Amino acid sequence: MMPSIKNAESIAFSRIKLLVADVLKAAREVTRRDDAPDTQEAYALLNLAQTAESLALSLPVEMLPDEEWRYVSDAEYAACDELLAILADLPKD
């Protein structure tokens, strides 16, 4: 049986959390390096690390390592609601 949202108990969240933690650790190590050479390869690696971190943090909170969880305040929810309302009011071209 393939893991799916409809069959959530089949998803190995603990394994996913460990893999996401590894990705975030490696990505942050790359982005913190100050001694990177000024080459295309270094820029490509940095871009890859930033993209990997962004993708990992886009996962549902249940798939993130516990240390990546944070409390979201009511003000943050309100700000998101405001932004979504503004975006909804923009003309669609």
ZADOVEX-711019 format. One record per residue: x, y, z of N, C-alpha, C in turn; residue number from 1; residue in one letter. Coordinates in steps of 0.1 Angstrom, whole numbers, plus 5000, padded with zeros to 4 digits. Example, Ala and Ser with C-alpha at 12.3 -4.5 7.8 and 13.67 -1.06 7.14 Angstrom:
2
n.c1 = 5132 n.c2 = 4943 n.c3 = 5078 ca.c1 = 5123 ca.c2 = 4955 ca.c3 = 5078 c.c1 = 5132 c.c2 = 4967 c.c3 = 5078 pos = 1 code = a .
n.c1 = 5128 n.c2 = 4978 n.c3 = 5071 ca.c1 = 5137 ca.c2 = 4989 ca.c3 = 5071 c.c1 = 5129 c.c2 = 5000 c.c3 = 5079 pos = 2 code = s .
This chain:
93
n.c1 = 5009 n.c2 = 4988 n.c3 = 5000 ca.c1 = 5000 ca.c2 = 5000 ca.c3 = 5000 c.c1 = 5009 c.c2 = 5012 c.c3 = 5000 pos = 1 code = m .
n.c1 = 5006 n.c2 = 5022 n.c3 = 4991 ca.c1 = 5014 ca.c2 = 5034 ca.c3 = 4990 c.c1 = 5010 c.c2 = 5044 c.c3 = 5001 pos = 2 code = m .
n.c1 = 5020 n.c2 = 5050 n.c3 = 5007 ca.c1 = 5016 ca.c2 = 5061 ca.c3 = 5017 c.c1 = 5008 c.c2 = 5072 c.c3 = 5011 pos = 3 code = p .
n.c1 = 4998 n.c2 = 5077 n.c3 = 5017 ca.c1 = 4990 ca.c2 = 5088 ca.c3 = 5012 c.c1 = 4984 c.c2 = 5095 c.c3 = 5024 pos = 4 code = s .
n.c1 = 4979 n.c2 = 5107 n.c3 = 5021 ca.c1 = 4971 ca.c2 = 5114 ca.c3 = 5031 c.c1 = 4959 c.c2 = 5107 c.c3 = 5035 pos = 5 code = i .
n.c1 = 4952 n.c2 = 5100 n.c3 = 5026 ca.c1 = 4940 ca.c2 = 5093 ca.c3 = 5029 c.c1 = 4943 c.c2 = 5081 c.c3 = 5038 pos = 6 code = k .
n.c1 = 4955 n.c2 = 5076 n.c3 = 5038 ca.c1 = 4960 ca.c2 = 5065 ca.c3 = 5046 c.c1 = 4971 c.c2 = 5070 c.c3 = 5054 pos = 7 code = n .
n.c1 = 4969 n.c2 = 5080 n.c3 = 5062 ca.c1 = 4980 ca.c2 = 5087 ca.c3 = 5070 c.c1 = 4988 c.c2 = 5078 c.c3 = 5079 pos = 8 code = a .
n.c1 = 4982 n.c2 = 5067 n.c3 = 5084 ca.c1 = 4989 ca.c2 = 5059 ca.c3 = 5093 c.c1 = 5000 c.c2 = 5051 c.c3 = 5086 pos = 9 code = e .
n.c1 = 4999 n.c2 = 5051 n.c3 = 5073 ca.c1 = 5010 ca.c2 = 5044 ca.c3 = 5065 c.c1 = 5022 c.c2 = 5052 c.c3 = 5063 pos = 10 code = s .
n.c1 = 5022 n.c2 = 5065 n.c3 = 5066 ca.c1 = 5033 ca.c2 = 5074 ca.c3 = 5064 c.c1 = 5042 c.c2 = 5073 c.c3 = 5077 pos = 11 code = i .
n.c1 = 5055 n.c2 = 5070 n.c3 = 5074 ca.c1 = 5065 ca.c2 = 5069 ca.c3 = 5085 c.c1 = 5070 c.c2 = 5083 c.c3 = 5089 pos = 12 code = a .
n.c1 = 5062 n.c2 = 5090 n.c3 = 5097 ca.c1 = 5065 ca.c2 = 5104 ca.c3 = 5101 c.c1 = 5079 c.c2 = 5104 c.c3 = 5108 pos = 13 code = f .
n.c1 = 5082 n.c2 = 5095 n.c3 = 5116 ca.c1 = 5095 ca.c2 = 5095 ca.c3 = 5123 c.c1 = 5106 c.c2 = 5095 c.c3 = 5113 pos = 14 code = s .
n.c1 = 5105 n.c2 = 5087 n.c3 = 5103 ca.c1 = 5116 ca.c2 = 5086 ca.c3 = 5093 c.c1 = 5117 c.c2 = 5099 c.c3 = 5085 pos = 15 code = r .
n.c1 = 5105 n.c2 = 5104 n.c3 = 5081 ca.c1 = 5105 ca.c2 = 5117 ca.c3 = 5074 c.c1 = 5111 c.c2 = 5128 c.c3 = 5083 pos = 16 code = i .
n.c1 = 5108 n.c2 = 5128 n.c3 = 5095 ca.c1 = 5114 ca.c2 = 5139 ca.c3 = 5104 c.c1 = 5129 c.c2 = 5138 c.c3 = 5105 pos = 17 code = k .
n.c1 = 5134 n.c2 = 5125 n.c3 = 5105 ca.c1 = 5149 ca.c2 = 5124 ca.c3 = 5106 c.c1 = 5155 c.c2 = 5128 c.c3 = 5093 pos = 18 code = l .
n.c1 = 5149 n.c2 = 5125 n.c3 = 5081 ca.c1 = 5154 ca.c2 = 5129 ca.c3 = 5068 c.c1 = 5154 c.c2 = 5144 c.c3 = 5067 pos = 19 code = l .
n.c1 = 5143 n.c2 = 5150 n.c3 = 5071 ca.c1 = 5141 ca.c2 = 5165 ca.c3 = 5070 c.c1 = 5152 c.c2 = 5172 c.c3 = 5079 pos = 20 code = v .
n.c1 = 5154 n.c2 = 5166 n.c3 = 5091 ca.c1 = 5164 ca.c2 = 5172 ca.c3 = 5099 c.c1 = 5178 c.c2 = 5171 c.c3 = 5093 pos = 21 code = a .
n.c1 = 5181 n.c2 = 5160 n.c3 = 5086 ca.c1 = 5194 ca.c2 = 5159 ca.c3 = 5079 c.c1 = 5195 c.c2 = 5169 c.c3 = 5068 pos = 22 code = d .
n.c1 = 5184 n.c2 = 5171 n.c3 = 5060 ca.c1 = 5184 ca.c2 = 5181 ca.c3 = 5049 c.c1 = 5186 c.c2 = 5195 c.c3 = 5055 pos = 23 code = v .
n.c1 = 5179 n.c2 = 5198 n.c3 = 5065 ca.c1 = 5181 ca.c2 = 5212 ca.c3 = 5071 c.c1 = 5195 c.c2 = 5214 c.c3 = 5077 pos = 24 code = l .
n.c1 = 5200 n.c2 = 5204 n.c3 = 5083 ca.c1 = 5214 ca.c2 = 5205 ca.c3 = 5088 c.c1 = 5224 c.c2 = 5208 c.c3 = 5077 pos = 25 code = k .
n.c1 = 5223 n.c2 = 5200 n.c3 = 5067 ca.c1 = 5232 ca.c2 = 5201 ca.c3 = 5056 c.c1 = 5230 c.c2 = 5215 c.c3 = 5049 pos = 26 code = a .
n.c1 = 5218 n.c2 = 5219 n.c3 = 5046 ca.c1 = 5215 ca.c2 = 5231 ca.c3 = 5040 c.c1 = 5221 c.c2 = 5243 c.c3 = 5048 pos = 27 code = a .
n.c1 = 5219 n.c2 = 5243 n.c3 = 5061 ca.c1 = 5223 ca.c2 = 5254 ca.c3 = 5069 c.c1 = 5238 c.c2 = 5254 c.c3 = 5070 pos = 28 code = r .
n.c1 = 5245 n.c2 = 5242 n.c3 = 5070 ca.c1 = 5259 ca.c2 = 5242 ca.c3 = 5070 c.c1 = 5265 c.c2 = 5249 c.c3 = 5057 pos = 29 code = e .
n.c1 = 5259 n.c2 = 5246 n.c3 = 5046 ca.c1 = 5263 ca.c2 = 5252 ca.c3 = 5033 c.c1 = 5261 c.c2 = 5267 c.c3 = 5033 pos = 30 code = v .
n.c1 = 5249 n.c2 = 5272 n.c3 = 5038 ca.c1 = 5246 ca.c2 = 5286 ca.c3 = 5038 c.c1 = 5255 c.c2 = 5294 c.c3 = 5048 pos = 31 code = t .
n.c1 = 5260 n.c2 = 5287 n.c3 = 5058 ca.c1 = 5268 ca.c2 = 5294 ca.c3 = 5069 c.c1 = 5282 c.c2 = 5296 c.c3 = 5065 pos = 32 code = r .
n.c1 = 5287 n.c2 = 5288 n.c3 = 5055 ca.c1 = 5301 ca.c2 = 5288 ca.c3 = 5052 c.c1 = 5305 c.c2 = 5302 c.c3 = 5046 pos = 33 code = r .
n.c1 = 5316 n.c2 = 5307 n.c3 = 5052 ca.c1 = 5321 ca.c2 = 5320 ca.c3 = 5047 c.c1 = 5333 c.c2 = 5318 c.c3 = 5038 pos = 34 code = d .
n.c1 = 5338 n.c2 = 5306 n.c3 = 5037 ca.c1 = 5350 ca.c2 = 5304 ca.c3 = 5030 c.c1 = 5348 c.c2 = 5298 c.c3 = 5016 pos = 35 code = d .
n.c1 = 5335 n.c2 = 5299 n.c3 = 5011 ca.c1 = 5331 ca.c2 = 5293 ca.c3 = 4998 c.c1 = 5338 c.c2 = 5301 c.c3 = 4987 pos = 36 code = a .
n.c1 = 5344 n.c2 = 5294 n.c3 = 4978 ca.c1 = 5350 ca.c2 = 5301 ca.c3 = 4967 c.c1 = 5340 c.c2 = 5308 c.c3 = 4958 pos = 37 code = p .
n.c1 = 5345 n.c2 = 5318 n.c3 = 4951 ca.c1 = 5336 ca.c2 = 5326 ca.c3 = 4943 c.c1 = 5335 c.c2 = 5320 c.c3 = 4929 pos = 38 code = d .
n.c1 = 5329 n.c2 = 5308 n.c3 = 4928 ca.c1 = 5328 ca.c2 = 5300 ca.c3 = 4916 c.c1 = 5313 c.c2 = 5297 c.c3 = 4913 pos = 39 code = t .
n.c1 = 5311 n.c2 = 5293 n.c3 = 4901 ca.c1 = 5297 ca.c2 = 5289 ca.c3 = 4897 c.c1 = 5292 c.c2 = 5277 c.c3 = 4905 pos = 40 code = q .
n.c1 = 5301 n.c2 = 5268 n.c3 = 4908 ca.c1 = 5298 ca.c2 = 5256 ca.c3 = 4916 c.c1 = 5294 c.c2 = 5260 c.c3 = 4930 pos = 41 code = e .
n.c1 = 5301 n.c2 = 5270 n.c3 = 4936 ca.c1 = 5297 ca.c2 = 5274 ca.c3 = 4949 c.c1 = 5283 c.c2 = 5281 c.c3 = 4949 pos = 42 code = a .
n.c1 = 5281 n.c2 = 5289 n.c3 = 4939 ca.c1 = 5268 ca.c2 = 5295 ca.c3 = 4938 c.c1 = 5256 c.c2 = 5285 c.c3 = 4936 pos = 43 code = y .
n.c1 = 5259 n.c2 = 5275 n.c3 = 4928 ca.c1 = 5250 ca.c2 = 5264 ca.c3 = 4925 c.c1 = 5247 c.c2 = 5257 c.c3 = 4938 pos = 44 code = a .
n.c1 = 5257 n.c2 = 5254 n.c3 = 4945 ca.c1 = 5255 ca.c2 = 5246 ca.c3 = 4958 c.c1 = 5247 c.c2 = 5255 c.c3 = 4968 pos = 45 code = l .
n.c1 = 5250 n.c2 = 5267 n.c3 = 4969 ca.c1 = 5243 ca.c2 = 5276 ca.c3 = 4978 c.c1 = 5228 c.c2 = 5277 c.c3 = 4974 pos = 46 code = l .
n.c1 = 5226 n.c2 = 5278 n.c3 = 4961 ca.c1 = 5212 ca.c2 = 5279 ca.c3 = 4956 c.c1 = 5205 c.c2 = 5266 c.c3 = 4959 pos = 47 code = n .
n.c1 = 5211 n.c2 = 5255 n.c3 = 4957 ca.c1 = 5205 ca.c2 = 5242 ca.c3 = 4960 c.c1 = 5202 c.c2 = 5240 c.c3 = 4975 pos = 48 code = l .
n.c1 = 5211 n.c2 = 5245 n.c3 = 4983 ca.c1 = 5209 ca.c2 = 5244 ca.c3 = 4998 c.c1 = 5197 c.c2 = 5252 c.c3 = 5002 pos = 49 code = a .
n.c1 = 5196 n.c2 = 5265 n.c3 = 4997 ca.c1 = 5185 ca.c2 = 5273 ca.c3 = 5000 c.c1 = 5172 c.c2 = 5268 c.c3 = 4995 pos = 50 code = q .
n.c1 = 5172 n.c2 = 5262 n.c3 = 4983 ca.c1 = 5160 ca.c2 = 5256 ca.c3 = 4978 c.c1 = 5156 c.c2 = 5244 c.c3 = 4986 pos = 51 code = t .
n.c1 = 5165 n.c2 = 5235 n.c3 = 4990 ca.c1 = 5162 ca.c2 = 5223 ca.c3 = 4998 c.c1 = 5157 c.c2 = 5227 c.c3 = 5011 pos = 52 code = a .
n.c1 = 5162 n.c2 = 5238 n.c3 = 5018 ca.c1 = 5157 ca.c2 = 5242 ca.c3 = 5031 c.c1 = 5143 c.c2 = 5248 c.c3 = 5029 pos = 53 code = e .
n.c1 = 5141 n.c2 = 5255 n.c3 = 5019 ca.c1 = 5127 ca.c2 = 5261 ca.c3 = 5016 c.c1 = 5117 c.c2 = 5250 c.c3 = 5014 pos = 54 code = s .
n.c1 = 5121 n.c2 = 5240 n.c3 = 5006 ca.c1 = 5112 ca.c2 = 5229 ca.c3 = 5004 c.c1 = 5109 c.c2 = 5221 c.c3 = 5016 pos = 55 code = l .
n.c1 = 5119 n.c2 = 5218 n.c3 = 5024 ca.c1 = 5118 ca.c2 = 5211 ca.c3 = 5037 c.c1 = 5108 c.c2 = 5218 c.c3 = 5046 pos = 56 code = a .
n.c1 = 5110 n.c2 = 5231 n.c3 = 5047 ca.c1 = 5101 ca.c2 = 5239 ca.c3 = 5056 c.c1 = 5087 c.c2 = 5241 c.c3 = 5051 pos = 57 code = l .
n.c1 = 5085 n.c2 = 5237 n.c3 = 5038 ca.c1 = 5072 ca.c2 = 5238 ca.c3 = 5033 c.c1 = 5063 c.c2 = 5226 c.c3 = 5036 pos = 58 code = s .
n.c1 = 5069 n.c2 = 5216 n.c3 = 5041 ca.c1 = 5062 ca.c2 = 5204 ca.c3 = 5045 c.c1 = 5052 c.c2 = 5207 c.c3 = 5056 pos = 59 code = l .
n.c1 = 5041 n.c2 = 5198 n.c3 = 5057 ca.c1 = 5032 ca.c2 = 5200 ca.c3 = 5068 c.c1 = 5040 c.c2 = 5199 c.c3 = 5082 pos = 60 code = p .
n.c1 = 5035 n.c2 = 5206 n.c3 = 5092 ca.c1 = 5042 ca.c2 = 5206 ca.c3 = 5104 c.c1 = 5044 c.c2 = 5192 c.c3 = 5111 pos = 61 code = v .
n.c1 = 5036 n.c2 = 5183 n.c3 = 5108 ca.c1 = 5037 ca.c2 = 5170 ca.c3 = 5113 c.c1 = 5049 c.c2 = 5163 c.c3 = 5108 pos = 62 code = e .
n.c1 = 5055 n.c2 = 5167 n.c3 = 5097 ca.c1 = 5066 ca.c2 = 5161 ca.c3 = 5090 c.c1 = 5079 c.c2 = 5168 c.c3 = 5094 pos = 63 code = m .
n.c1 = 5078 n.c2 = 5179 n.c3 = 5101 ca.c1 = 5090 ca.c2 = 5186 ca.c3 = 5105 c.c1 = 5096 c.c2 = 5181 c.c3 = 5119 pos = 64 code = l .
n.c1 = 5109 n.c2 = 5182 n.c3 = 5120 ca.c1 = 5115 ca.c2 = 5178 ca.c3 = 5133 c.c1 = 5109 c.c2 = 5187 c.c3 = 5144 pos = 65 code = p .
n.c1 = 5108 n.c2 = 5181 n.c3 = 5156 ca.c1 = 5102 ca.c2 = 5189 ca.c3 = 5167 c.c1 = 5108 c.c2 = 5202 c.c3 = 5170 pos = 66 code = d .
n.c1 = 5122 n.c2 = 5203 n.c3 = 5168 ca.c1 = 5129 ca.c2 = 5216 ca.c3 = 5171 c.c1 = 5125 c.c2 = 5227 c.c3 = 5160 pos = 67 code = e .
n.c1 = 5119 n.c2 = 5223 n.c3 = 5149 ca.c1 = 5115 ca.c2 = 5233 ca.c3 = 5139 c.c1 = 5101 c.c2 = 5238 c.c3 = 5141 pos = 68 code = e .
n.c1 = 5094 n.c2 = 5232 n.c3 = 5151 ca.c1 = 5080 ca.c2 = 5237 ca.c3 = 5154 c.c1 = 5081 c.c2 = 5250 c.c3 = 5161 pos = 69 code = w .
n.c1 = 5072 n.c2 = 5259 n.c3 = 5160 ca.c1 = 5071 ca.c2 = 5271 ca.c3 = 5168 c.c1 = 5056 c.c2 = 5275 c.c3 = 5169 pos = 70 code = r .
n.c1 = 5054 n.c2 = 5282 n.c3 = 5180 ca.c1 = 5040 ca.c2 = 5287 ca.c3 = 5182 c.c1 = 5037 c.c2 = 5298 c.c3 = 5172 pos = 71 code = y .
n.c1 = 5025 n.c2 = 5298 n.c3 = 5166 ca.c1 = 5021 ca.c2 = 5308 ca.c3 = 5157 c.c1 = 5011 c.c2 = 5317 c.c3 = 5165 pos = 72 code = v .
n.c1 = 5013 n.c2 = 5330 n.c3 = 5166 ca.c1 = 5005 ca.c2 = 5338 ca.c3 = 5174 c.c1 = 4992 c.c2 = 5342 c.c3 = 5166 pos = 73 code = s .
n.c1 = 4982 n.c2 = 5346 n.c3 = 5174 ca.c1 = 4969 ca.c2 = 5351 ca.c3 = 5168 c.c1 = 4972 c.c2 = 5363 c.c3 = 5158 pos = 74 code = d .
n.c1 = 4982 n.c2 = 5371 n.c3 = 5161 ca.c1 = 4985 ca.c2 = 5382 ca.c3 = 5153 c.c1 = 4991 c.c2 = 5378 c.c3 = 5139 pos = 75 code = a .
n.c1 = 4998 n.c2 = 5367 n.c3 = 5139 ca.c1 = 5003 ca.c2 = 5361 ca.c3 = 5127 c.c1 = 4992 c.c2 = 5356 c.c3 = 5118 pos = 76 code = e .
n.c1 = 4983 n.c2 = 5349 n.c3 = 5125 ca.c1 = 4971 ca.c2 = 5344 ca.c3 = 5117 c.c1 = 4963 c.c2 = 5355 c.c3 = 5111 pos = 77 code = y .
n.c1 = 4961 n.c2 = 5366 n.c3 = 5119 ca.c1 = 4954 ca.c2 = 5377 ca.c3 = 5115 c.c1 = 4961 c.c2 = 5384 c.c3 = 5103 pos = 78 code = a .
n.c1 = 4974 n.c2 = 5385 n.c3 = 5104 ca.c1 = 4982 ca.c2 = 5391 ca.c3 = 5093 c.c1 = 4981 c.c2 = 5383 c.c3 = 5080 pos = 79 code = a .
n.c1 = 4981 n.c2 = 5370 n.c3 = 5081 ca.c1 = 4979 ca.c2 = 5361 ca.c3 = 5070 c.c1 = 4965 c.c2 = 5363 c.c3 = 5064 pos = 80 code = c .
n.c1 = 4955 n.c2 = 5363 n.c3 = 5072 ca.c1 = 4942 ca.c2 = 5365 ca.c3 = 5067 c.c1 = 4940 c.c2 = 5379 c.c3 = 5060 pos = 81 code = d .
n.c1 = 4947 n.c2 = 5389 n.c3 = 5065 ca.c1 = 4946 ca.c2 = 5402 ca.c3 = 5058 c.c1 = 4953 c.c2 = 5401 c.c3 = 5045 pos = 82 code = e .
n.c1 = 4965 n.c2 = 5395 n.c3 = 5044 ca.c1 = 4972 ca.c2 = 5394 ca.c3 = 5032 c.c1 = 4964 c.c2 = 5386 c.c3 = 5021 pos = 83 code = l .
n.c1 = 4958 n.c2 = 5375 n.c3 = 5026 ca.c1 = 4950 ca.c2 = 5367 ca.c3 = 5017 c.c1 = 4938 c.c2 = 5375 c.c3 = 5012 pos = 84 code = l .
n.c1 = 4932 n.c2 = 5383 n.c3 = 5020 ca.c1 = 4921 ca.c2 = 5391 ca.c3 = 5016 c.c1 = 4925 c.c2 = 5401 c.c3 = 5005 pos = 85 code = a .
n.c1 = 4937 n.c2 = 5407 n.c3 = 5008 ca.c1 = 4942 ca.c2 = 5417 ca.c3 = 4998 c.c1 = 4945 c.c2 = 5410 c.c3 = 4985 pos = 86 code = i .
n.c1 = 4951 n.c2 = 5399 n.c3 = 4985 ca.c1 = 4954 ca.c2 = 5392 ca.c3 = 4973 c.c1 = 4942 c.c2 = 5387 c.c3 = 4966 pos = 87 code = l .
n.c1 = 4932 n.c2 = 5384 n.c3 = 4973 ca.c1 = 4919 ca.c2 = 5380 ca.c3 = 4967 c.c1 = 4912 c.c2 = 5391 c.c3 = 4960 pos = 88 code = a .
n.c1 = 4915 n.c2 = 5403 n.c3 = 4965 ca.c1 = 4908 ca.c2 = 5415 ca.c3 = 4959 c.c1 = 4916 c.c2 = 5420 c.c3 = 4947 pos = 89 code = d .
n.c1 = 4928 n.c2 = 5416 n.c3 = 4944 ca.c1 = 4936 ca.c2 = 5420 ca.c3 = 4933 c.c1 = 4929 c.c2 = 5416 c.c3 = 4920 pos = 90 code = l .
n.c1 = 4930 n.c2 = 5424 n.c3 = 4910 ca.c1 = 4924 ca.c2 = 5420 ca.c3 = 4897 c.c1 = 4932 c.c2 = 5409 c.c3 = 4891 pos = 91 code = p .
n.c1 = 4925 n.c2 = 5399 n.c3 = 4885 ca.c1 = 4932 ca.c2 = 5388 ca.c3 = 4879 c.c1 = 4933 c.c2 = 5390 c.c3 = 4864 pos = 92 code = k .
n.c1 = 4946 n.c2 = 5390 n.c3 = 4860 ca.c1 = 4948 ca.c2 = 5392 ca.c3 = 4845 c.c1 = 4949 c.c2 = 5380 c.c3 = 4837 pos = 93 code = d .
